Amino acid sequence: MNRIVAALLGAGLLSSCTLSSCTIFKRKPGKKQKAKTEAQAKLLDSAGKALKNDLAVVDTNEVMKQQLTALSPLWMRTTALNTFSTKAKMHYEGGDKSYDFIANIRLKKDSIVWVSVTVAGIVQVARAIITPDSFRAILYTEKQAFEGPISKLNDIMPAGLDFYSLQNVLLGNTVLHDAAAVYVAENGSNWLVRLQKENYIEQAEFDRTDSTLRKCQVVAQGVSNRSMSHSLSNFGQFGTVRMATDRVLYILSDSSSMTVDMNYSNITINEEQTYPYSVPKNYTIKQ
């Protein structure tokens, strides 16, 4: 399955093959940006290894357990909304490729993530709809469509990071779904919390003043070097929801690295919305 959503599926969005086939907005990154991405990959790799080593010696004593219980609302809290939409300005850097595009995102909590991708403000290149058990995408530039079970996402994401992980990234929550907290500490102006679930560790930093998530890093345990860092900034109030409008994702796999900058605008919360998806009759559908 042509690495669907490879560049941004960690962020919930699009495919490397889609982007690379569209010459409208493809360009090579500058030397400074490429060097910055490579340096961030090394830093993320080093931080991930340190986190795995550090967690192995953490002692969850009685005092720690009491702190974890007292502060559990931090990481157990989920964004209080039913529907969400935004226009996300995206910049992607990975290897020798660089892209700028717009992703219109609509989300129905625990049910649907819908994405429409355009370039130059008007040219639609892809559309995708993701549910807890399925994934479908249309590549307009190739006259192709893809559909299959949500497990197809594991072709490009580590097994265990699922629909709910994707939803959490888009909404600015901790990534791991239903993870157990094993460590908490003060870290300057933030609370530092470590979560574990199956083969993953997540380290999250919450602002001690307003409890917003400011940064998190997910690391695959074992020999894999796969990890992801998500930094959030420029918070605003949207109805009853406080949300970051600027995000940076650094994604490291065993053989490559990528950076995704996202800027949210036109955010709406709890408004009625549709999720149109229709494959043209002359398109090839691949499983």
Backbone as JSON, one array per atom type, in Angstrom:
{
  "sequence": "MNRIVAALLGAGLLSSCTLSSCTIFKRKPGKKQKAKTEAQAKLLDSAGKALKNDLAVVDTNEVMKQQLTALSPLWMRTTALNTFSTKAKMHYEGGDKSYDFIANIRLKKDSIVWVSVTVAGIVQVARAIITPDSFRAILYTEKQAFEGPISKLNDIMPAGLDFYSLQNVLLGNTVLHDAAAVYVAENGSNWLVRLQKENYIEQAEFDRTDSTLRKCQVVAQGVSNRSMSHSLSNFGQFGTVRMATDRVLYILSDSSSMTVDMNYSNITINEEQTYPYSVPKNYTIKQ",
  "N": [[0.85, -1.21, 0.0], [1.33, 1.77, -1.01], [2.71, 3.4, 1.05], [0.78, 5.04, 2.38], [-0.19, 8.08, 3.7], [2.24, 8.5, 4.82], [4.1, 10.62, 5.44], [2.58, 12.22, 7.15], [0.85, 10.71, 8.67], [1.33, 10.12, 11.25], [0.68, 12.57, 12.21], [-1.73, 12.58, 11.18], [-2.44, 12.69, 8.42], [-1.47, 12.73, 5.27], [-0.04, 11.31, 2.22], [3.22, 10.18, 1.29], [3.57, 9.33, -1.32], [1.51, 10.6, -2.62], [2.2, 13.29, -2.31], [4.72, 13.37, -3.53], [4.09, 12.92, -6.13], [2.99, 15.18, -7.01], [3.87, 17.89, -8.61], [3.3, 20.52, -8.27], [3.8, 21.65, -5.79], [6.15, 20.6, -4.88], [9.45, 20.68, -3.62], [12.99, 20.98, -3.09], [14.51, 20.8, 0.12], [16.33, 23.45, 1.74], [19.89, 23.63, 2.48], [20.37, 24.37, 5.14], [17.91, 23.81, 6.39], [17.74, 21.06, 5.95], [19.96, 20.18, 7.36], [19.14, 20.93, 9.9], [16.94, 19.23, 10.3], [18.22, 16.74, 10.26], [19.87, 17.04, 12.48], [17.94, 17.25, 14.48], [16.85, 14.71, 14.33], [18.97, 13.13, 15.29], [19.09, 14.13, 17.89], [16.55, 13.41, 18.84], [16.73, 10.64, 18.67], [18.78, 10.15, 20.52], [17.58, 11.16, 22.86], [15.42, 9.43, 23.07], [16.68, 6.94, 23.54], [17.88, 7.51, 25.98], [15.62, 7.92, 27.55], [14.44, 5.35, 27.56], [16.44, 3.91, 28.92], [16.49, 5.27, 31.36], [13.91, 4.89, 32.37], [13.95, 2.24, 32.97], [15.09, 2.0, 35.43], [13.47, 3.3, 37.2], [11.85, 3.69, 40.28], [8.79, 3.0, 41.46], [7.68, 4.15, 44.13], [5.82, 4.41, 47.29], [5.28, 7.11, 47.83], [5.52, 8.18, 45.27], [3.38, 6.88, 44.02], [1.23, 8.07, 45.32], [1.49, 10.71, 44.4], [1.06, 10.29, 41.67], [-1.61, 9.51, 41.7], [-2.83, 11.83, 42.69], [-2.3, 13.65, 40.66], [-3.42, 12.58, 38.42], [-5.61, 13.64, 36.83], [-4.32, 15.24, 34.95], [-3.1, 13.74, 32.74], [-5.13, 11.99, 32.18], [-7.18, 13.47, 31.31], [-9.2, 14.37, 28.54], [-9.69, 16.25, 25.53], [-12.5, 18.27, 25.74], [-14.85, 17.89, 23.66], [-17.14, 17.33, 20.93], [-17.16, 17.55, 18.14], [-14.72, 18.77, 15.79], [-12.95, 21.09, 13.8], [-10.5, 22.35, 11.5], [-8.35, 24.52, 9.6], [-5.34, 23.65, 8.44], [-2.17, 24.83, 8.01], [0.56, 23.4, 6.5], [3.95, 22.28, 6.69], [6.39, 20.22, 5.42], [9.35, 18.35, 5.92], [11.66, 16.01, 4.82], [14.21, 13.71, 4.29], [15.24, 14.22, 1.01], [13.13, 15.82, 0.32], [10.64, 18.38, 0.33], [7.67, 19.98, 1.31], [4.84, 22.17, 0.98], [1.57, 22.72, 2.02], [-2.06, 22.73, 2.37], [-4.12, 21.39, 4.81], [-7.35, 20.54, 5.31], [-9.11, 19.72, 8.08], [-11.41, 17.62, 9.65], [-13.08, 16.36, 12.48], [-14.8, 13.88, 14.23], [-15.35, 13.02, 17.42], [-13.81, 10.08, 18.57], [-14.72, 8.66, 16.4], [-14.51, 9.56, 13.58], [-11.95, 10.74, 11.44], [-11.44, 13.15, 9.09], [-9.9, 14.29, 6.16], [-8.94, 16.75, 3.84], [-6.78, 17.61, 1.3], [-5.09, 20.33, -0.12], [-3.27, 22.25, -2.59], [-1.62, 25.3, -3.44], [-3.81, 26.67, -2.67], [-6.12, 26.0, -4.06], [-6.08, 23.6, -5.55], [-7.1, 20.4, -5.19], [-5.55, 17.57, -3.95], [-5.73, 15.22, -2.53], [-7.86, 13.13, -0.5], [-8.97, 11.84, 2.58], [-10.43, 9.45, 4.8], [-10.7, 8.3, 8.01], [-11.42, 5.81, 10.35], [-12.06, 4.13, 13.53], [-11.69, 1.47, 12.73], [-11.11, 1.36, 10.0], [-9.58, 2.55, 6.91], [-9.56, 4.9, 4.32], [-8.67, 6.4, 1.23], [-8.35, 8.89, -1.32], [-6.46, 9.56, -4.15], [-6.2, 12.12, -6.04], [-4.44, 13.06, -7.94], [-3.42, 10.81, -9.07], [-5.52, 9.34, -9.88], [-6.48, 7.26, -8.29], [-7.64, 5.15, -5.61], [-7.59, 4.06, -2.23], [-8.33, 1.51, 0.12], [-8.93, -0.12, 3.22], [-8.38, -2.15, 6.22], [-7.86, -0.67, 9.49], [-5.48, -1.62, 10.4], [-3.7, -1.44, 8.32], [-2.38, 0.9, 8.66], [-0.25, 0.28, 10.16], [1.74, -0.31, 8.41], [3.24, 1.9, 8.17], [3.23, 3.18, 10.6], [4.24, 2.47, 13.95], [3.15, -0.65, 15.27], [0.29, -0.65, 17.29], [-0.03, 2.06, 17.69], [-2.8, 3.74, 17.09], [-6.06, 4.64, 15.7], [-6.99, 6.25, 17.79], [-4.66, 7.29, 18.84], [-3.87, 8.9, 16.72], [-6.02, 10.72, 16.71], [-5.58, 11.91, 19.2], [-3.14, 13.26, 18.75], [-3.94, 15.2, 16.87], [-5.74, 16.68, 18.4], [-4.19, 17.54, 20.48], [-3.63, 16.07, 22.78], [-2.08, 13.71, 25.14], [-0.36, 11.07, 23.46], [-0.56, 8.2, 23.65], [-3.19, 5.88, 24.1], [-5.27, 5.22, 26.8], [-3.1, 4.69, 28.54], [-0.84, 3.73, 31.22], [0.25, 5.67, 33.94], [3.51, 5.99, 35.24], [5.43, 7.51, 36.46], [6.12, 10.69, 37.87], [7.13, 14.1, 38.07], [8.37, 17.33, 39.14], [9.4, 19.69, 36.75], [10.97, 22.32, 36.33], [8.86, 24.82, 35.23], [6.98, 23.01, 34.53], [5.03, 19.95, 34.82], [6.37, 16.76, 34.67], [5.57, 13.78, 33.18], [5.55, 10.24, 32.93], [4.37, 7.71, 30.82], [3.21, 4.38, 30.17], [2.49, 1.85, 27.8], [1.93, -1.27, 26.6], [4.27, -1.81, 24.17], [5.38, 0.72, 24.34], [6.68, 3.88, 25.47], [5.8, 6.98, 26.83], [6.72, 10.28, 27.32], [5.57, 13.11, 28.84], [5.05, 16.65, 29.07], [3.47, 18.95, 31.1], [2.1, 22.18, 31.52], [2.4, 23.76, 34.6], [0.81, 25.81, 35.42], [-1.57, 26.16, 33.82], [-2.18, 23.59, 33.09], [-1.96, 22.68, 30.47], [-0.88, 20.56, 27.78], [2.42, 20.66, 26.76], [4.57, 19.43, 25.54], [5.42, 16.25, 24.19], [6.86, 12.96, 24.0], [7.04, 9.96, 22.26], [8.25, 6.71, 22.47], [9.34, 3.71, 21.03], [9.83, 0.68, 22.68], [12.56, -1.7, 23.17], [14.67, -2.82, 20.46], [14.06, -1.16, 18.38], [14.33, 2.07, 16.83], [12.28, 3.8, 16.53], [10.51, 6.77, 17.09], [8.64, 9.63, 18.27], [8.29, 13.11, 18.53], [6.34, 15.71, 19.86], [5.67, 19.03, 19.86], [3.96, 21.77, 21.33], [2.52, 25.02, 21.0], [1.62, 28.55, 21.35], [-1.12, 29.05, 22.45], [-4.71, 29.25, 22.44], [-8.09, 30.27, 23.26], [-10.93, 28.49, 22.49], [-14.13, 28.53, 22.44], [-15.06, 26.45, 25.0], [-12.68, 25.2, 25.03], [-9.2, 25.05, 25.38], [-6.53, 25.39, 23.23], [-3.59, 24.53, 21.35], [-2.3, 26.37, 18.63], [-0.05, 26.19, 17.11], [2.12, 23.61, 16.12], [4.78, 21.23, 16.21], [6.02, 18.36, 14.75], [8.36, 15.82, 15.14], [9.47, 13.02, 13.59], [10.87, 9.89, 13.84], [12.02, 7.07, 12.23], [13.26, 3.68, 11.8], [14.88, 4.01, 9.63], [14.67, 6.55, 8.54], [13.91, 10.12, 8.83], [11.68, 12.79, 9.68], [10.18, 16.07, 9.58], [7.39, 17.91, 10.62], [5.67, 20.83, 10.41], [2.92, 22.48, 11.77], [0.24, 24.73, 11.5], [-2.63, 25.85, 12.94], [-5.73, 27.26, 11.92], [-8.91, 28.98, 11.71], [-10.44, 27.47, 13.56], [-13.06, 25.46, 14.72], [-15.43, 24.36, 17.12], [-17.59, 21.8, 18.17], [-19.57, 22.17, 16.2], [-22.02, 21.49, 13.65], [-21.1, 19.29, 11.02], [-20.06, 17.89, 7.85], [-18.8, 14.89, 6.19], [-17.76, 14.43, 3.44], [-17.21, 11.92, 0.99], [-16.38, 10.34, -1.88], [-15.62, 8.09, -4.39], [-14.56, 8.65, -7.66], [-15.98, 7.13, -10.61], [-14.2, 6.25, -12.6], [-11.83, 5.69, -11.31], [-9.11, 3.7, -10.06], [-9.38, 1.26, -7.58], [-7.54, 0.25, -4.85], [-6.66, -2.34, -2.62]],
  "CA": [[0.0, 0.0, 0.0], [2.13, 2.97, -1.29], [3.04, 4.24, 2.22], [-0.26, 6.05, 2.51], [-0.14, 9.01, 4.81], [3.52, 8.27, 5.49], [4.7, 11.82, 6.0], [1.78, 12.89, 8.14], [-0.13, 9.88, 9.35], [1.55, 10.37, 12.67], [-0.12, 13.73, 12.43], [-3.04, 12.2, 10.69], [-2.86, 13.34, 7.22], [-1.39, 12.49, 3.85], [0.89, 10.27, 1.82], [4.42, 10.59, 0.57], [3.41, 9.1, -2.76], [0.64, 11.65, -3.13], [2.94, 14.53, -2.36], [5.83, 13.31, -4.46], [3.58, 12.88, -7.49], [2.41, 16.48, -7.32], [4.98, 18.82, -8.83], [2.85, 21.88, -8.01], [4.36, 22.21, -4.58], [7.34, 19.86, -4.45], [10.72, 21.38, -3.75], [14.03, 20.42, -2.24], [14.8, 21.65, 1.26], [17.63, 24.09, 1.75], [20.92, 22.92, 3.25], [20.2, 24.67, 6.55], [16.75, 23.07, 6.88], [18.08, 19.64, 5.94], [20.87, 19.96, 8.49], [18.33, 21.06, 11.11], [16.16, 18.0, 10.42], [19.14, 15.66, 10.62], [20.31, 17.27, 13.86], [16.82, 16.92, 15.34], [16.74, 13.25, 14.33], [20.0, 12.62, 16.21], [18.69, 14.52, 19.24], [15.4, 12.59, 19.19], [17.23, 9.28, 18.87], [19.52, 10.15, 21.78], [16.62, 11.35, 23.95], [14.64, 8.2, 23.17], [17.5, 5.92, 24.19], [18.05, 7.91, 27.38], [14.34, 7.7, 28.22], [14.29, 3.91, 27.78], [17.39, 3.5, 29.95], [16.11, 5.9, 32.61], [12.68, 4.3, 32.86], [14.24, 0.89, 33.44], [15.53, 2.02, 36.83], [12.53, 4.09, 38.0], [11.22, 2.96, 41.38], [7.49, 3.6, 41.77], [7.46, 3.94, 45.56], [4.5, 4.79, 47.8], [5.11, 8.56, 47.64], [5.27, 8.38, 43.84], [2.02, 6.42, 43.73], [0.31, 9.1, 45.81], [1.59, 11.83, 43.46], [0.41, 9.88, 40.43], [-3.05, 9.54, 41.93], [-3.26, 13.23, 42.85], [-2.16, 14.41, 39.41], [-3.96, 11.8, 37.3], [-6.43, 14.41, 35.89], [-3.49, 15.84, 33.9], [-2.96, 12.9, 31.55], [-6.37, 11.26, 31.91], [-8.12, 14.41, 30.71], [-9.25, 14.46, 27.08], [-10.29, 17.5, 25.09], [-13.95, 18.18, 25.89], [-15.58, 18.3, 22.47], [-17.74, 16.26, 20.12], [-16.65, 17.73, 16.78], [-13.62, 19.73, 15.68], [-12.45, 21.31, 12.45], [-9.48, 23.39, 11.38], [-7.57, 24.64, 8.38], [-3.97, 23.53, 8.92], [-1.07, 25.1, 7.09], [1.54, 22.35, 6.79], [5.25, 22.26, 6.02], [7.01, 18.91, 5.63], [10.73, 18.15, 5.51], [12.1, 14.64, 5.05], [15.14, 13.28, 3.25], [15.51, 15.28, 0.04], [11.83, 16.36, -0.1], [10.05, 19.44, 1.13], [6.35, 20.3, 0.78], [3.94, 23.09, 1.67], [0.2, 22.47, 1.57], [-3.12, 23.0, 3.32], [-4.96, 20.24, 5.17], [-8.6, 20.83, 6.0], [-9.31, 18.57, 8.96], [-12.66, 17.54, 10.42], [-13.01, 15.22, 13.39], [-15.9, 13.53, 15.13], [-14.59, 12.35, 18.47], [-13.85, 8.62, 18.69], [-15.49, 8.1, 15.3], [-14.07, 9.88, 12.22], [-11.02, 11.81, 11.08], [-11.6, 13.42, 7.66], [-8.87, 15.24, 5.72], [-8.87, 17.12, 2.43], [-5.49, 18.29, 1.12], [-5.01, 21.19, -1.3], [-2.06, 23.03, -2.8], [-1.85, 26.59, -4.11], [-5.08, 27.19, -2.21], [-7.28, 25.62, -4.86], [-5.96, 22.3, -6.21], [-7.24, 19.29, -4.27], [-4.72, 16.45, -4.37], [-6.07, 13.98, -1.83], [-8.88, 13.15, 0.55], [-8.9, 10.61, 3.36], [-11.36, 9.3, 5.92], [-10.16, 7.28, 8.89], [-12.28, 5.45, 11.47], [-11.32, 3.22, 14.41], [-11.39, 0.16, 12.14], [-10.88, 1.38, 8.55], [-8.87, 3.67, 6.32], [-9.83, 5.09, 2.9], [-8.05, 7.62, 0.69], [-8.42, 9.15, -2.76], [-5.34, 10.32, -4.67], [-6.75, 12.71, -7.26], [-3.38, 13.25, -8.93], [-3.1, 9.51, -9.67], [-6.79, 8.68, -10.19], [-6.47, 6.03, -7.53], [-8.2, 5.16, -4.27], [-7.13, 2.96, -1.39], [-9.18, 1.24, 1.26], [-8.51, -1.3, 3.95], [-8.54, -2.07, 7.68], [-6.98, 0.29, 10.16], [-4.17, -2.26, 10.59], [-2.82, -1.01, 7.23], [-1.58, 2.02, 9.13], [0.98, -0.25, 10.75], [2.78, -0.35, 7.38], [4.08, 3.09, 8.31], [3.28, 3.56, 12.0], [4.49, 1.32, 14.8], [1.96, -1.36, 15.7], [-0.2, -0.21, 18.59], [-0.45, 3.45, 17.57], [-4.02, 3.5, 16.33], [-6.94, 5.78, 15.43], [-7.08, 7.13, 18.96], [-3.38, 7.99, 18.91], [-3.96, 9.95, 15.71], [-6.96, 11.71, 17.22], [-4.93, 12.64, 20.29], [-2.16, 14.18, 18.18], [-4.65, 16.32, 16.25], [-6.4, 17.49, 19.43], [-3.21, 18.04, 21.44], [-3.6, 15.27, 24.0], [-1.03, 12.71, 25.13], [-0.57, 10.21, 22.29], [-0.97, 6.83, 23.98], [-4.58, 5.77, 24.52], [-5.45, 4.37, 27.98], [-1.8, 4.27, 29.07], [-0.68, 3.82, 32.67], [1.31, 6.57, 34.38], [4.45, 5.29, 36.12], [6.39, 8.43, 37.05], [5.78, 12.11, 37.76], [8.08, 14.96, 38.78], [8.41, 18.73, 38.73], [10.49, 19.99, 35.83], [10.85, 23.75, 36.13], [7.47, 25.29, 35.26], [6.14, 21.94, 34.03], [4.99, 18.61, 35.37], [6.86, 15.75, 33.75], [4.86, 12.52, 33.44], [5.88, 9.15, 32.03], [3.29, 6.76, 30.62], [3.6, 3.15, 29.5], [1.44, 1.0, 27.26], [2.46, -2.33, 25.76], [5.67, -1.65, 23.78], [5.68, 2.14, 24.18], [6.86, 4.81, 26.56], [5.55, 8.37, 26.46], [7.07, 11.28, 28.31], [4.77, 14.3, 28.55], [5.27, 17.8, 29.93], [2.28, 19.78, 31.25], [2.31, 23.45, 32.18], [1.87, 23.68, 35.96], [-0.13, 26.9, 35.65], [-2.88, 25.93, 33.19], [-2.32, 22.14, 32.84], [-1.94, 22.33, 29.05], [0.23, 19.74, 27.31], [3.36, 21.48, 26.02], [5.47, 18.6, 24.74], [5.45, 14.83, 24.53], [7.7, 12.12, 23.16], [6.68, 8.55, 22.3], [9.39, 5.89, 22.1], [9.13, 2.27, 20.97], [10.83, -0.04, 23.47], [13.28, -2.74, 22.44], [15.78, -2.41, 19.6], [13.61, -0.18, 17.39], [14.64, 3.47, 17.09], [11.13, 4.62, 16.18], [10.03, 7.67, 18.12], [7.99, 10.83, 17.77], [8.22, 14.22, 19.47], [5.27, 16.65, 19.5], [5.75, 20.26, 20.64], [2.76, 22.58, 21.14], [2.7, 26.4, 21.46], [0.66, 29.57, 20.9], [-2.44, 28.57, 22.87], [-5.84, 30.15, 22.38], [-9.33, 29.74, 23.8], [-11.94, 28.27, 21.45], [-15.26, 28.08, 23.23], [-14.62, 25.96, 26.31], [-11.46, 24.42, 24.81], [-7.92, 25.75, 25.2], [-5.83, 24.55, 22.26], [-2.41, 25.1, 20.69], [-2.46, 26.57, 17.2], [1.21, 25.85, 16.45], [2.65, 22.32, 16.54], [5.89, 20.68, 15.43], [6.21, 16.93, 14.92], [9.58, 15.2, 14.65], [9.19, 11.59, 13.52], [12.08, 9.13, 13.54], [11.84, 5.64, 12.02], [14.54, 2.98, 11.83], [15.7, 4.32, 8.45], [14.45, 7.9, 8.03], [13.38, 11.09, 9.77], [10.89, 13.84, 9.04], [9.69, 17.16, 10.41], [6.12, 18.45, 10.15], [5.2, 22.03, 11.09], [1.49, 22.68, 11.56], [-0.36, 25.94, 12.05], [-4.09, 25.76, 12.87], [-6.55, 28.47, 11.86], [-10.35, 28.7, 11.48], [-10.84, 26.37, 14.44], [-14.44, 25.43, 15.21], [-15.68, 23.31, 18.1], [-18.96, 21.38, 18.41], [-20.51, 22.62, 15.18], [-22.41, 20.43, 12.72], [-20.23, 19.22, 9.85], [-20.2, 16.69, 7.02], [-17.55, 14.21, 5.88], [-18.01, 13.9, 2.09], [-16.2, 11.02, 0.43], [-16.94, 9.59, -3.0], [-14.59, 7.74, -5.35], [-15.03, 8.72, -9.05], [-16.18, 5.81, -11.22], [-13.07, 5.83, -13.43], [-10.63, 5.53, -10.49], [-8.73, 2.36, -9.64], [-9.43, 1.08, -6.13], [-6.58, -0.74, -4.39], [-6.85, -2.8, -1.24]],
  "C": [[0.87, 1.23, 0.0], [2.38, 3.92, -0.12], [2.06, 5.38, 2.4], [-0.11, 6.82, 3.81], [1.21, 8.96, 5.53], [4.08, 9.52, 6.14], [3.92, 12.32, 7.2], [0.79, 12.0, 8.86], [0.1, 9.94, 10.84], [0.8, 11.62, 13.07], [-1.49, 13.58, 11.84], [-3.36, 12.58, 9.3], [-2.52, 12.62, 5.93], [-0.34, 11.48, 3.46], [2.08, 10.81, 1.06], [4.24, 10.41, -0.92], [2.52, 10.15, -3.37], [1.43, 12.93, -3.32], [4.01, 14.49, -3.44], [5.36, 13.28, -5.91], [3.05, 14.24, -7.93], [3.51, 17.52, -7.42], [4.59, 20.26, -8.53], [3.57, 22.47, -6.81], [5.56, 21.43, -4.05], [8.58, 20.72, -4.62], [11.72, 20.73, -2.82], [14.28, 21.36, -1.06], [16.17, 22.29, 1.13], [18.6, 23.33, 2.64], [20.74, 23.15, 4.74], [19.04, 23.87, 7.14], [17.04, 21.58, 6.96], [19.0, 19.31, 7.11], [20.12, 20.03, 9.81], [17.53, 19.79, 11.36], [17.04, 16.84, 10.85], [19.61, 15.8, 12.06], [19.19, 16.91, 14.84], [16.62, 15.42, 15.43], [17.73, 12.64, 15.3], [19.62, 12.92, 17.65], [17.53, 13.65, 19.72], [15.83, 11.15, 19.48], [17.94, 9.18, 20.22], [18.57, 10.27, 22.97], [15.78, 10.1, 24.16], [15.4, 7.1, 23.88], [17.68, 6.23, 25.67], [16.77, 7.65, 28.17], [14.13, 6.22, 28.53], [15.21, 3.42, 28.91], [16.98, 4.02, 31.32], [14.89, 5.21, 33.21], [12.93, 2.92, 33.45], [14.62, 0.86, 34.91], [14.61, 2.85, 37.72], [11.87, 3.21, 39.05], [9.91, 3.66, 41.72], [7.17, 3.3, 43.23], [6.11, 4.49, 46.0], [4.24, 6.29, 47.61], [4.81, 8.86, 46.17], [3.85, 7.98, 43.47], [1.0, 7.45, 44.17], [0.3, 10.32, 44.88], [0.87, 11.51, 42.15], [-1.11, 9.93, 40.57], [-3.56, 10.98, 41.99], [-3.26, 13.98, 41.52], [-2.74, 13.68, 38.2], [-4.88, 12.59, 36.37], [-5.64, 15.04, 34.75], [-3.51, 14.99, 32.63], [-4.21, 12.1, 31.21], [-7.41, 12.16, 31.23], [-8.05, 14.34, 29.18], [-9.98, 15.74, 26.71], [-11.81, 17.37, 25.04], [-14.67, 18.74, 24.66], [-16.18, 17.08, 21.79], [-17.27, 16.34, 18.68], [-15.61, 18.84, 16.77], [-13.26, 19.88, 14.21], [-11.42, 22.43, 12.45], [-8.91, 23.39, 9.97], [-6.11, 24.67, 8.82], [-2.97, 23.81, 7.8], [0.07, 24.19, 7.46], [2.84, 22.57, 6.02], [5.92, 20.96, 6.41], [8.44, 18.9, 5.12], [11.1, 16.7, 5.81], [12.99, 14.18, 3.94], [15.46, 14.44, 2.31], [14.22, 15.92, -0.46], [11.34, 17.41, 0.88], [8.73, 19.84, 0.5], [5.65, 21.34, 1.64], [2.54, 22.85, 1.13], [-0.77, 22.81, 2.69], [-3.9, 21.72, 3.56], [-6.19, 20.74, 5.91], [-9.01, 19.58, 6.77], [-10.66, 18.7, 9.67], [-12.61, 16.27, 11.26], [-14.31, 15.09, 14.17], [-15.31, 12.61, 16.18], [-14.89, 10.86, 18.54], [-14.55, 7.93, 17.53], [-14.86, 8.31, 13.93], [-12.97, 10.94, 12.25], [-11.1, 11.94, 9.56], [-10.6, 14.49, 7.27], [-8.99, 15.49, 4.23], [-7.63, 17.99, 2.25], [-5.48, 19.07, -0.19], [-3.64, 21.85, -1.38], [-2.43, 24.29, -3.58], [-3.23, 27.14, -3.76], [-6.3, 26.67, -2.93], [-7.24, 24.19, -5.4], [-6.03, 21.19, -5.17], [-6.44, 18.1, -4.78], [-5.08, 15.15, -3.69], [-7.19, 14.22, -0.83], [-8.8, 11.81, 1.28], [-9.96, 10.63, 4.44], [-10.91, 8.08, 6.72], [-11.13, 7.06, 10.04], [-11.5, 4.5, 12.38], [-10.97, 1.87, 13.79], [-11.11, 0.18, 10.64], [-10.15, 2.64, 8.12], [-9.17, 3.73, 4.83], [-9.2, 6.4, 2.44], [-8.21, 7.68, -0.81], [-7.22, 10.0, -3.14], [-5.75, 10.88, -6.03], [-5.68, 12.86, -8.35], [-3.05, 11.95, -9.66], [-4.34, 8.75, -10.13], [-6.85, 7.29, -9.55], [-7.15, 6.24, -6.18], [-7.69, 3.94, -3.53], [-8.14, 2.75, -0.27], [-8.73, -0.06, 1.94], [-8.73, -1.13, 5.43], [-7.55, -1.1, 8.29], [-5.59, -0.3, 10.39], [-3.2, -1.9, 9.48], [-1.93, 0.15, 7.67], [-0.27, 1.53, 9.74], [2.08, -0.48, 9.72], [3.75, 0.81, 7.57], [4.15, 3.62, 9.73], [3.57, 2.33, 12.84], [3.19, 0.67, 15.25], [1.56, -0.9, 17.1], [-0.57, 1.26, 18.61], [-1.61, 3.48, 16.58], [-4.79, 4.78, 16.05], [-6.93, 6.77, 16.59], [-5.78, 7.89, 19.19], [-3.37, 9.16, 17.93], [-4.86, 11.07, 16.17], [-6.31, 12.56, 18.31], [-3.9, 13.63, 19.79], [-2.87, 15.41, 17.62], [-5.27, 17.25, 17.29], [-5.43, 18.05, 20.47], [-3.26, 17.36, 22.78], [-2.35, 14.39, 24.01], [-1.37, 11.65, 24.09], [-1.15, 8.85, 22.65], [-2.37, 6.81, 24.57], [-4.67, 4.79, 25.69], [-4.12, 3.83, 28.52], [-1.76, 4.43, 30.59], [0.48, 4.75, 33.01], [2.19, 5.85, 35.4], [5.42, 6.22, 36.84], [5.91, 9.86, 36.86], [6.79, 12.91, 38.58], [7.91, 16.39, 38.33], [9.6, 18.93, 37.82], [10.4, 21.47, 35.47], [9.4, 24.18, 36.27], [6.49, 24.22, 34.79], [6.08, 20.74, 34.97], [5.49, 17.66, 34.31], [6.23, 14.41, 34.14], [5.32, 11.48, 32.44], [4.75, 8.12, 32.03], [3.83, 5.52, 29.92], [2.36, 2.42, 29.0], [2.07, 0.01, 26.29], [3.92, -2.05, 25.44], [6.11, -0.19, 23.68], [5.84, 2.86, 25.5], [6.52, 6.2, 26.04], [5.95, 9.26, 27.63], [6.37, 12.59, 27.93], [5.08, 15.41, 29.55], [4.03, 18.68, 29.9], [2.64, 21.06, 31.98], [1.66, 23.41, 33.57], [0.86, 24.77, 36.26], [-1.51, 26.59, 35.09], [-3.13, 24.48, 32.78], [-2.34, 21.77, 31.36], [-0.71, 21.47, 28.73], [1.14, 20.6, 26.44], [4.29, 20.66, 25.13], [5.3, 17.15, 25.15], [6.34, 14.09, 23.54], [7.29, 10.67, 23.37], [7.85, 7.75, 21.75], [8.98, 4.43, 22.1], [10.22, 1.58, 21.77], [11.49, -1.13, 22.63], [14.34, -2.13, 21.54], [15.36, -1.35, 18.58], [13.98, 1.23, 17.82], [13.46, 4.39, 16.78], [10.7, 5.48, 17.36], [9.4, 8.9, 17.47], [7.96, 11.87, 18.88], [7.19, 15.22, 18.96], [5.35, 17.85, 20.42], [4.57, 21.16, 20.3], [3.0, 23.97, 21.72], [1.6, 27.29, 20.91], [-0.78, 29.11, 21.19], [-3.5, 29.67, 22.78], [-7.07, 29.47, 22.94], [-10.37, 29.68, 22.69], [-13.16, 27.66, 22.11], [-14.77, 27.67, 24.6], [-13.28, 25.23, 26.23], [-10.25, 25.33, 24.64], [-7.03, 24.86, 24.35], [-4.65, 25.29, 21.66], [-2.67, 25.24, 19.2], [-1.18, 26.27, 16.42], [1.74, 24.55, 17.02], [3.83, 21.95, 15.64], [6.03, 19.21, 15.78], [7.58, 16.54, 14.36], [9.35, 13.69, 14.72], [10.46, 10.87, 13.06], [11.72, 7.66, 13.39], [13.22, 4.98, 12.06], [15.45, 3.39, 10.68], [15.54, 5.75, 7.94], [13.93, 8.81, 9.13], [12.6, 12.15, 9.0], [10.45, 14.87, 10.07], [8.4, 17.69, 9.8], [5.75, 19.64, 11.02], [3.73, 22.24, 10.75], [1.04, 23.99, 12.22], [-1.86, 25.88, 11.83], [-4.7, 27.16, 12.75], [-8.0, 28.05, 11.61], [-10.82, 27.51, 12.32], [-12.3, 26.52, 14.85], [-14.62, 24.2, 16.1], [-17.18, 23.06, 18.2], [-19.98, 22.02, 17.46], [-20.84, 21.46, 14.24], [-21.48, 20.46, 11.5], [-20.46, 17.9, 9.11], [-18.82, 16.13, 6.7], [-17.67, 13.58, 4.48], [-16.86, 13.05, 1.57], [-16.85, 10.18, -0.66], [-15.84, 9.36, -4.03], [-15.16, 7.84, -6.77], [-15.04, 7.35, -9.71], [-14.96, 5.33, -12.01], [-11.78, 5.64, -12.65], [-10.38, 4.06, -10.18], [-8.73, 2.28, -8.12], [-8.48, -0.05, -5.74], [-6.82, -1.07, -2.93], [-5.55, -2.7, -0.46]]
}
